[in-house]
Amino acid sequence: MSTIRKDLFKKCYDFTLADEVKALGVYPFFHPIEETEGPVVSFGGRKLIMAGSNNYLGLTSDERVKAASINAIKKYGTSCSGSRYMTGTVNLHLELEERLADFFEKERCLLFSTGYQTGQGVIPTLVQRGEYVICDKDNHASLVAASIMAVGQSAKFVRYAHNSMEDLERVLKTIPADAGKLVVADGVFSVSGEIVDLPRLVELADEYGARILLDDAHAVGVIGRGGRGTPSEFNLVGDVDLIMGTFSKTFGSLGGYVVGEHDVIDYIKHNASSLIFSASPTPASVAAVLASLEILKKEPELIEQLILNTDYVREGLAAAGFRLMPSRTAIVSVIIGDQMKTLEFWKKLFDAGVYVNAFIRPGVMPGHEALRTSFMATHEKEHLDTVISEFTTIGRELGVV
Ligand SMILES: Cc1ncc(COP(=O)(O)O)c(C=O)c1O
């Protein structure tokens, strides 16, 4: 070690921020849940209202979904022990791909092991040397990471101001007309819950010859006909080339997918590194999605209840004077605008029995620090009332409202 002049690990030894926040008693990350019923979870022997999960329809604790997973384990075991490409494909993968393609009204579907890996499989596989990936500045971190992978193969990565179609057009004008282009946006932005301006985005993509990839992680089961997401919400399913998503939110499981036309999905299937060199989604995960998909189709009232619940909290917090990010989806983000106050607020809510997410740097820009809440179809009115009243009490105490 004495011969090392510049130790690679120095940054780790010098990293003290997490310990400093822990010492202040307001560390909001990695808290282990001991037990969960969905809307209510146990931490350290205490029951808390979960107001920060993406389990939008509450399906992670649905008995039918759990039974489907258990039955799949009995039939196929706990792992496929290999990639889809080689020995890791079971009947359930094909069945789910068929059903999702049908549900999203696209020719083909391809499953990945996580939503994160889906972006990594689609973007660098499609966008190559001399081609352009064009991202909204507020896109999910996984899409940014995937775009940087494309840069590694000499593609160009450009960004436009958040949901600004004027800025997207400005960017498109700077790109050679004959270059391949992929515009990538979240359907529902994960920090704010805001919906993309899809009608204008589709017009611009058409005018400038770009393809579109939409990440609908937070839209499926929330907006669109029967919860089919953002393209369906705007009646533009045929105009969006590729739609990807995750199973870790509405579908109550783990994994990701992309849907689109046959040739494009087939190309991704035979070339995507994150698919070919990673083990396939477990049978238990896939079976849970199949069960959740059936529930989503048969019980659209769950979606209605989710929106009613979220609107109830949104209206309650707005009436109390909180500054909210623009959203009509299942996410309600409360802007606090100061890092320390956000952490303090988070801790007071936690102590009062309400679990939310603290969004601080680098997740958000300075001045946009926020408490992000999200709701489930299975929250009861008393849960929602507690969330509103604890927010209001603490907000007044800390001078936020
Ligand atoms: C917009 C978006 N894309 C992708 C992902 C990643 O999905 P997964 O959790 O399946 O890796 C998330 C999850 O937070 C997300 O919000």
The ligand as a Tripos MOL2 file, in Angstrom:
@<TRIPOS>MOLECULE
LIG
   16    16     1     0     0
SMALL
NO_CHARGES

@<TRIPOS>ATOM
      1 C1        -39.1370    6.1300  -14.7190 C.3       1 LIG1
      2 C2        -38.4390    4.9160  -14.2040 C.ar      1 LIG1
      3 N1        -37.7760    4.1380  -15.0630 N.ar      1 LIG1
      4 C3        -37.1260    3.0320  -14.6470 C.ar      1 LIG1
      5 C4        -37.1070    2.6680  -13.3250 C.ar      1 LIG1
      6 C5        -36.3400    1.4610  -12.8920 C.3       1 LIG1
      7 O1        -37.2020    0.4040  -12.7030 O.3       1 LIG1
      8 P1        -36.8060   -0.8540  -11.8120 P.3       1 LIG1
      9 O2        -37.1220   -0.5290  -10.4060 O.co2     1 LIG1
     10 O3        -37.6480   -1.9510  -12.3620 O.co2     1 LIG1
     11 O4        -35.3500   -1.0980  -12.0400 O.co2     1 LIG1
     12 C6        -37.8020    3.4360  -12.3950 C.ar      1 LIG1
     13 C7        -37.8070    3.0320  -10.9760 C.2       1 LIG1
     14 O5        -37.6630    3.7950  -10.0750 O.2       1 LIG1
     15 C8        -38.4720    4.5970  -12.8420 C.ar      1 LIG1
     16 O6        -39.1260    5.3770  -11.9710 O.3       1 LIG1
@<TRIPOS>BOND
     1     1     2 1
     2     2     3 ar
     3     2    15 ar
     4     3     4 ar
     5     4     5 ar
     6     5     6 1
     7     5    12 ar
     8     6     7 1
     9     7     8 1
    10     8     9 2
    11     8    10 1
    12     8    11 1
    13    12    13 1
    14    12    15 ar
    15    13    14 2
    16    15    16 1
@<TRIPOS>SUBSTRUCTURE
     1 LIG1         1 GROUP 0 **** ****
